[in-house]
Amino acid sequence: MARVLGLDLGSYSVKGLLLETGARAGPQVAAFAEVRRAPEGEPSETLKAALKELLANRELHSENVVVSLPGPSLATHQITLPFTDAKRIEATIGFEVESQLPFDLSEAAFDYQVGSQHDKSTELLVGVAHKAELRALVAALQEAGVDPRVITHPALVYLGVMGRPGLEAVPDNEAVAILDLGHERTSLAIGRPGASPTVEFARTFPGGGRDLTRALAAEFGSAPLEAEAWKEAHGAVGPAIAGPEGERASGAFVRGLQPTLREIRSTFKAYSVKSRRRVSRAYLCGGASRLAGLDVQLSHDLAIPCAALPMPQGQGPAAAQAYALGLRGAATGARAPRFNLRRGDLSFKGDFDYLKDRLGLIASYAATVLVLLIASMVVRSSMLARREQAVDASLCDITQRVLGKCETDYSRALAMLRGKESPAAVVPKLSAVSILGELTERVPADVSVTFDQINIDLERVTLRGETDTSHHVDQITQALKAYRCFREVKQGKLEKSKDGQKVSFRLDIQVECPEEAAAPQG
């Protein structure tokens, strides 16, 4: 059973969701935990501290860890290529990315995923980040005891969620959006759910729960930490508002939400112009989506139905990113997402290091197996030698009794038993009795015949007899010719009896049996 840990490196909290995949059952949530990051301090230090606390939970242990690049610094580009061949895409993508970068390509870490393909063109979603930022992230994670196999795109990773049950199918001219509202960053994936899910448009941009907290703090003149605590305990918008204080807070939340709404609307419009499909539904997730009444408020602001993203086994919307990352690590085969920033000099080397650390143990196992193999071969060789000796002794006993001398070579013993030195050599290959037996056996049963004279020696046979017709004589002749030791069968003169009802005949048979035919009789 494979275990995959999806690790959401959020700016407000770090979340880990462990998926277990069996041979038959689909991915199942085995454990989930969330640790809030310290509100003050160096971001890398607060991340490492939260990770160490989270990973102290033994239920989350896994060698296969998947993360997405945190923060809003990952740039997403949509590139159209006039072909669909995978090899040509791989050869061309670097030049296309370089033309859109404000810095040198050697300083960039990038990867792509196919958004859609038409008859002669491919839409690619390309994510680009600075290698320096990526190296710093990998170093911080390794210091905290984590070495992820995959660092992926926080919006593209929702491709796996698009294929899960719970998302409603839409007509061909429509699409759905998964809106991940985090603390400092919003991730938006637009695509089509179903058996063959797609993500055709994806991006990340600044904005989220922190903007709501700042707007609330400005409205009431309170400290950010105090405003954050009040938002979590009493915050609401739309029909969930309660009391005059709630009305003031709701107005502040709506104002704080405006920059994020502008980005969402512009993204929907850009997608519709590009694909000629409209976004007809949005699914909400992320920590900021827990604000009471937000789904109703966004449904009004975006003019489309908005609802919480369906999650498995009672998990809340805050676990969505970690769940999507777990699905990314569990995906296999040709349809598995390919986006992974750990490529080239940043590739995951954990498998090699794991093997190197256990090389001594593997060598001892190999030596043990080799010793057991040698011992098995020695025992088998000893048993075969004893069996060979027993067979030789038995053959010697038989040849001693039959030939009068011991012979252990099987081929030579068989030749001697069949040859001149064998007692069987003195037994005639043919006898008068055996020839007479062949004669009586080969006369056709439906022919009425009476033999009045039979002369047999080992070279010639003479027959005289009487039958009904000359046709019967021919039948007898042909039947005797079929015997291999009757080289020639000649008919003598045929004579009719005095009453004309019988035919007398004579047959002369030359006997010569081939040497090879006689051997089996010995």
N, C-alpha and C positions, 0 to 999 in steps of 0.2 A: 504494500500500500504506500503510495507516494504522498509526501507531506510538503505543502508549499505554504510559505509565509508571505502574505501580502503586507507590506510595511508602508503605511501612509505617514510621510514625514511632514505633517502639517505644522504651520507656524503657531497655532494655538495649542495643539496637542498631538502626540504621536500615538498612532493606532496600529495594532497588529491583529490580523485575522488569519487563522490557520485553516487551510483547506486540506482535506484528505480525499484522495481519489483512489477508488478500487478498480478491479478489472472489469466489473459490470456496472456498478453504481456510478452516477455522476459525482462531481465534486460536492463534498458535504462539509459544512462549517464545523470544525472540531473545537475551536476556542477563539475568543475575542477579548482584547484588553485595550484600555486607553489610559494614557498617562499625560497629564497636562504639563506643558513646558513652563518653566519659570517666566513670569511676565517681564522680568528685567535681567539684563546680562548679555554677554556676547552670544549671538545666535548659534554659533558652532558649539559653544560650551553648554548652552541650554538644551541643544539637540542631543549631545552626547549624554548628558545627565538623564534626560528623559528616556533615551534608548536603553541605558544600563538598567534603569528601574523597570522598564517594560520587559526586557529580555531576561530579567531575573525570574519571570514567570516560566516555569518548566513546561507548562502546557503549550507554549509557543515555540518550543525548540524545533528547528528545521535547518537542514543544510542548503535548502533551495529557497532563497530569499529574492523577492522582486520589489523594487521601489520605482517611483517616478521622480523626475527631477523636481525638487521643491522650488518655491518662489515663482515669480512671473517672468523670469529672465529668458525662458525658452522661447525662441522665435519660431513661428510656424509659417511656412510658405506653401502656396498651392502652385504646382508646376504642371503644365500640360505638355506632353511629348507626343509627336505625331507617329507613334508606333506602339506596339504592345509586346514586343519581344523582350523577355526578362534580361537576356544578356546585353542587349543594346541599352536597356534602361540602366543597368549597373555600370556600363561603360560611359554613359552620358551624364549621369546625375551629378558627378563632381563638378563638371564645367557649368552646369545650370545653377548649382548652389553658389559657386564662386562669383558668378555674375551678379548675385543679389546681396553679397556680403560687404559690409564696410571695413572688414579686416581680412587678413590673409587666410586662405583656405587651410593652411597647415595649423592654424590656431583654432580651427573649428572642429567640433565633434558633431556629426550629423547622421541621420538615418531617415529613411522614408517608408511610407506604407501606401499601397495602392488604394486610392479612394474609389475610383470607378474606371471601367474600361469600355470603350465603344469599338466600332468596327476597325478604326485605324488610329485610335488615340488613347492615351492613358492619362488619367488625372492622378497626380501624386501629392500626398501630404508629407511635407518635409519639415522635420524639427531640427533646429540648429542651436547649439550652445557653445560657450567658450570652453576649450579644453582645460584651462586653468581652473574654472569653476567646478568642472566635473572631477578633476583630480583632487581638489580640496574636499569635495563631498565624499569621494571614495576613501580618502585618508581619514576623515572624521568618522565614517561608518566603521572602517576597520579598527580604529582605535576603540570604538565602542563595542567591538566584538562581532561586527556584521560585515560580510563580504557578499554583496548582492550579485547574482548571476546576470540579472537584467536591470537596466535603468531605462525606463521607457517614458513615453509622452503621457502627461496626466489626463489629457482629453482622449487621445487615440486609444488608450487602454480600455475605454468603455465599449469597444467593439465586442468583447466577450459578453458584456451585460446585454447588448442588443439582441443576442441570440438566446437569452434566458427566458423562461416562461414569465408571464405577467405583463409584458409590453404588448399593447394591442397592435394588430396588423393595420396598415393604412393603404389606401389606393395608390396606384402607380404615380399619380401626380402630387403625392404628399410625402412628408417625412416627419420624423419626431426628433426632439432635442433632449439630451440629458444635460442638465444644468447643475454643475457642482459648485455650490456657493461656499467657499472656504472663509478663513479669517482674513487673509490678505490677498487671496487670489481666487479668481473664478475660472473654471474650466468648462468649455462648452463643446459638446460633440453632437453633430447632426448626421443622421443616417436613417436606415430603414431596418426595423426589427424583423425577425422571422427565422426560418430554417437556414437561410443564407444571409446573415446579417451584414450590413455595411456601415462604415463611418465615412461619409463623403466630405465632411467639412469639420475641422477641429481647430481650436485656438485657446490660448490662455491669456488673461489680461488682469491687471491689478484691480482690486475691488472685492468687497465682501463684508463679513461681519464686523471688521474693525471700523469700517466707515460708519456703520450704524451706531457703534459704541461712541465714536467721536461726535456724531451728530447729537446723540443723547446727552453726552457730557457738556457740549456747548449749550444745549437747550436749558439744562438745569444748573449749569455752572459747577458741576461736580468733577471729582478726579476720575481719570479713565478706569481705574480698577473698581471704583465704586459704581460707575455707570455700567461696567461689564457685569458686575454681580447683579445689579437691578434688572438688566436686560435678560439675563438668564432666568431670573426668578419671576419677573412680572411682564416682560416685554411681549407686545402683541400689536398686530395691525389689522385693519379691516374689521370684520364682524366680531373678532375676539377681544376688542378693546373693552376695558372696564374702568369707569370712573374718569373724572376730569384729568387726573395725573396721567392716566393711560392715554387720553386724547392727545395731550401735549407730547407724550413719548411717541405715539403713533405718527404724528406729524413730523417729528424729528427723524424717525426711521424712514419715512417716505422720502424726505429730502436727502438723507444719506444714501438711499438706494438709487437715486437718479443717475449718477455716473455709470453705475453697473447696467441700468436699464438701457441707457444710450448705446453702450457697447453691444448688448444683446440684440437690440433692434437692428443696428447696422449689420451685425453678423447674419441675422435672419434675411435681411434684404440682399446682402451680397450672395448668400447661398441661393436664394430664389432666382436672382438674375443669372447666375452661373448654371444652375441645374434645371431651371424652369419647373421647380417643385416648390410648394409652399410648406412651411413648418406648421403643422396642424395641431401639435400637442407637445407639451414640455413636461419632463419628469425631473423633480427637484431632489437634490441630495446635498451632502456636505453639512458641516456643523451649523452654518448660518441658516440653513433651511428649517431648523427646528423652531424658529421664531413663530409663535402662534399666529395663525391667519395669513401667513405669507403666501400660501398657495392661492388663496382667494384674491389677495392683493395683486399678485403677478398675473393671474388670469384676467383681471380687469385691465392692468397696465399693458399687457402684451396682446390682449384680445384673442387668446387661445386658451383652451383648457390646460390647467397646470395641476399636477398632483404629485404626491411623494413617490419616489422611485420604489417599485416593489422589491423587497429584500427577503432573502431566505431565512427561515428558522428564527423569526422574531427579531432580526437585527434592525437597528435604526438607520436612518439616512446618513448619519455621521460615519457609518462603517462602509459606505458605498465604494470609496476610493480603494480602501484596503481589500475589499471583496473583489473589485475589478482587477487589482494587481495579482491576487491569488489565482483568479481565472486565467490571467495571462501566463503565469508560471505553469499552470496545469495543462494548458493547451498544447497539443502535439499534432503532427501531420502537416499536410500541404496547406490546410486552411488556417493554421496557427498564425497569429500576428507576428510580423518580423521586426517591428521597430525595437531597436536596442542600441543605446548610445555606447555600450561597452564593446567597442570594436577597435581593431588595430592595436596600438600600443596601450589602449585602455581595456583590453579584453579581460574577461574573467579568467583567473589563473588558479582558482581554488581547487579544481579537480587535480591539477598537477601537484600542487602543494600537499594536498591530502594524500596522494599516492607517495610522494617523497617522504612524508612523515612516517608512513607505514611500510616503507620499503624493507626494513629489517624483518618485520613480522611476515610479510609476503615471502621473503627469501626463506625464512625458516619453514613456512608451510610448503614451499616448493621442494625443499630438501627432504622433508618428511614424506611427501608424495613420491619422490624419486626413490628413496630407500624402500618404501613399500612396494613399488613397482619392480625393483630389482629382486626383492625377496620373493615376490609372486612368480617371477620368471624362473628363479632357481628351483622353487618347489615344483612348478609345472615341468621343468626339464628333468628333474629327478623322477617324477611320476612316469613321464614318457619313457625314460630309460628303463625303468623296471618293467613296464608293459612290453617294451621291445624285447627284453631278455626273456620274458615269459613266452612270447610268440616264437622266438628262435628255439627255445627248448621244446615247444610242442612240435614244430616242424622237424626238428632233429629226431624226435621220437618216432614220428610217422615214417620218415625216410629210412630210419634204421630198421624198422620192422618190415617195410616193403622192399627196399633196395639192398638192405644189408649193410648200409653205411650212412653216417650222419651227414646231412646237408642242411645248412642254415640259410643259404641264399634262396629266396622264394622262386625267382625266375629259373634258376638252374635246377632246383628241385622239381618244378613243374615240367620242365623239358625232359628231365630224366624219367619221370613217371610216365610220360607219353612216348618216350623214345625207345631205342634199341635196348638200353640197359634196363628197361622196365619189365617186370614179369608179364605185363599186359602185352608186350611185343610178340609173345609166342602164341597168343590167341588169334586165330584166323579172323580176318576182317569180314569174310563171307563164309557161309557154310550151306550145305544142301538143305538143311532145315530152314535157315533164314530165307533162302531163295524160294523154297516151296511155300513158305508163309507169305512172301510177297506175291507169288502167283495166285494163290487162293484169295488173297485180300483184294487184288486188283481186278479180278474177273467181275464184270458188271452184275449186280444182283438181279436185274430184270432179264438177264439172258439165261435161257435154259441150255445147259451144256453138260456133256458127259465125256470125261477124259478116260480113255481106255489104255493109254500108255504115256508115262512121264519118265524121261531119262534126264537126270541132272548130274552135271559135274561142275567144277568151279570156273569153267571157261565156256561151256555150251549147255543149252537146255533144248530138248526135243519133246514136242507135245503132239499127241494124236488124240482126236476127239470127234464128237458128233454134236451138232446143234440143229436148230430148225431151219435157218436161212443163211445165205451167204452174207447178208447184212450183219447178222450176229457175229460172224467171223471177223468182219471189219471192226466192229465195236470192241471185240476182245483184243485184236491186234493193237488198236489205238490205245486201249487202256494199259496194256503191258509196256508200250513204248514210253509211257510217262514215268516209269521207274528209272532212276538215274544210272543204275548198274546194268540195265539191258541196253547195250550199245546199238544193237540191230535186231529187228524182229522181221523175219521173212515168212511169207505164206507159201505153202506147197500147193499141189494140185487139189482142187475141190472136186468131190465126187458125190452124186446123189445116191441115196439108198435104193434098193430094188423097188420099194413101194413108193418112192418119190417124195416122202414126207420129211426126210432128214438129209443133212449135208455133212459129209465126212471131210475133215481138214487136217492139215499138218502145219505146225509152226516150228521154225528153227530160230533159236534165240542165241545171240552172241553175248556172253557175259564179260563185262570189264568195268569194274567199279573204280572211280577216281580215287587217288590216294587221300586227297583232302576230305573227301566224303567219308572215308573209312575212319579218320582220326577220332571223331566224336564217339564212335562205337567202342573205342578202346577205353 
